[in-house]
Amino acid sequence: MLKLGWEVHILPTAQQLQNRKSDENIAIICSVIGLQKSQTTKVDINWYREEHGKPIERQERIAVSRVKPLSARLLFIKPTVEDSGTYKCVVSVTNEAAEFIEVELEQHPEEGKDAEIVCRVHGDPSLEIFWQFEGKTILEGGPRNYEFKEANQVLVIPKYDSSRDDGQYSCSAAQFYSFETITINVTGYARPKITILDGSEATHGIEGRDFVIRCQAVGKPKPLYQWIKYAVNFYTINIKPLNEFW
């Protein structure tokens, strides 16, 4: 039967299998023809005996082997008359690709702390996730002591160091015949920290003269400064990064 551009072939044919001798080994191959391996599909091929609800796995003289991704072989090993009957091959093809779930394409771990780069993927239980950094495959452990969590959906980078960890991370999901990749740009940040604050102890100024308070801070990205006056003799200083990462 033709379906979605592919069809099922069974060899030998039912006619060729008539009047076979007992104790004569028989192999019947059920193949899917015309299905492109590049398609994002899951292919299940099962053999059933008439009036049996469960697929054949292995019985005393009957077995099924999956020799190729698109074919399954039904084997009769020295069959007897009791093995005669109707057998059917059932093929199910599921079109399904791995799906990335709201992955943040810009992620900013804090400098010096363990970073968790997150790549959530929905798919079949057979789904495999691979990571690369600047084109090189990341393996657990190694000189950088990488770790993986939650079935490789989370890459852990111990004590994040921007000088060697900033860059492009690729998260790839392999499922059936599909291979999907998403790129995450990772740059670390350091929280703003005031290093100099001169003149903050002064409580009075002279009318008409300059009153100077000097503030300096460090951080990544470079902090911006904002001065806010709340009331007479009271002020506060807010330091914000160029981009709000938290």
N, C-alpha and C positions, 0 to 999 in steps of 0.2 A: 504494500500500500504506500503510495507516495504521500509524503507529508513534509512541508517546509523545506522542499528541495532535497530530502534524503529518503532512503527506502531501506527495507530490511530484506536481506537475502539469506536463504537457508540452503545449505548443501551438505549431503546429497538431498535431492527432492524426495517428497513423500512417495512418489511412484518408484523411485530407485530403492527405497527402503522396504518395499513389499517382499514378503517371502524370504526373509533372511534366515540363515541357519542359527540355531542356538549354539552357544559357546564361541560364536564368531564376533570378535570385538568390533564395535561400531563407534564412529566419531561423527557427530553432526555439528556443523559450525554455523552459528547465527551471527551475521555481520551487518553493521550499519554502513551503507554506501552513500556517498555524496555529501557527508557532513564534514565541513571544513574544520580542521583542528584549531584554527585561529579564532573560531567563534567562542564566545564566553558561555560555554555549555557544560553541564554535568550529564554524563551518559550512564544510565543504569541498564544492564542487560541481564535478564533473569530467565531461567527455564522453569516451567511448571509441568507437573503431570496432571492430567485431566481429573477434575473434582478435588484437587489438592489446593488449599489456599496459600500454602507457604512455598516459596521457591525452593528448588532442589539445591542442596549444598553438596552433601555426600551421603550416599546410602551404601548398602552392602556391595552392590554391583554397578551403581550409577553415580557419576560425579560430574561436577561442572568446573571448568577451569577458564580463567580469564587470561588468555595468552596475549591479547593485544587490547589497547584501550577501546577499540570499537568492534570487538568480537568476543563471543563466549562459546566454548566448546562443550557439548554434552557428550559424555563418554559412557558407553555400555561395556563393562568388562566381563567377558564370558557370560552374556545375558542368557536368561532362561525364558520359557514361554510366559511365565508370570510377569515379565517385564514388558510384554506387548501392551500397546495402548496408544492413547493420543497424548502427545507432548506439544507444548507451545512455548514459543520464545516471545517474551514481552520486553519491549524497549521503551524507555522513558528518557526524554531529553529535556533538561531544564536550562533555559537561558538565564544566566545569572552571573553578574560581575560583582566583585567586591565594591563596597560603597564607603567612601570616607565620610565621617560624621562630624561636621562643624569643626574641622581642623583649623586652628589658628595659624595662618601663614607667617605671622610675625610673632616670635616668642622671645621673652626677655628674662632669663634667669638672673638671680642676684649674684653678684661677684662674691667668690669665696665660699658659697654655699652649694650643697648638692643640687644640681639642676635636674628637673624632670621635663623632658621634651615629649609632648603628648601627640599621638597620632591614632585617633579612634577609627576603627574600621568594622563595618558590619559585613558578615559573609557566612559561608558554610563552615562547619567545624574543621574542615580540612584546610582552611585558610592559613597561609604562611606570610609572615611580615618580615621584611628585610630593611636594614638601615644602611645608608652610606653618608660619609662626610667628605665633602669636596671630591666626590667621585670614587672614593675608596670605601670598600665594604667594612662595616663596623662589626667586630666580633666581641663577644662577651669576654671581659678580662682584658688582657693585653697591657701595654705600657700605660694606657690611660685609665685602666681598671673600670671599663664600662660595665653597666649592668642593664638587664632588661626586666621589665615587670609587666604583669597583666597580658600574658601571651604576646610579648614583644610590642605591645601598643604604647609602652612608655619606655623611653631611653633615659637611663640615669647617668649623668656625668658628675662624678664626685668633685667637690670643691671647684666649682666653675672658674675658669681662668680665661678672660676675654682674649688675652694675647695669643692663646693657642686653640681656643674653643669656638670663637666667633666664626660664623660662616654659613654655608648652605648645607642643610641636612635633607636627604631624600628618604622618604618613607614609601616602600613599595609593597604592594599586596598581591600575592599570587594565589589564584583560585581557579581550578580546572584548567581551561586553556587561556585564561585571561591574566594579564599582568598590568596592574595600574600603579602609577607613581605620582606622588605629590611632593613638592619641594617646600621646605620650611626654612625661612631666614631667621637665624638665631644670633642675637647680640646681647651681651650681658649688660647689666647696669649696676651702679653703686649708689646707694642712697646718699642724698646731699648731707654734708657735714660741715658745720661752721668751724672754721679754723682760726679766724681773726674777728674780734668784735671789740673795737676801741671806742671809748667815749660813752659806753652804755651806763657808766656809773654816774655821769653828770646829771644833776637834777635841775639846774638853772642855766639859762643863757643870758647874754647881755643884749638888750634891745639894739637892733641895728648892726650887730656883728654876726659873722658866720658861726653857726653851731654845727660841728662836724661829728658824725658817728660813722666809723668805717667798719664795713662788714665784708668778710671774704669766706667763700665756701668752696669745697671740692665735691666732685661727684661725676658720675657718668650716666647720661650725657651731661655736658657742662650745665650747671645750674643757672637759672634765671633768677633775678632778685626782684622782690616786690615789697615796698614799704607801705604800711597801713597805719594811719593815725586814728586811734579810738577816742581819746579825750585828752584834755590838758594834762601834761606831765606823764602820760601813758602812751606807749607805742608798742607795736609788735612787728616782727620781721618774718615774712613767709618766703621760703625758698622753694621754687618749683623747678623740676627738670624740664628740658625742652619738650619732652613727650611724657605724658602721664602713664607710667607703666604699672602703677598700683592704685 
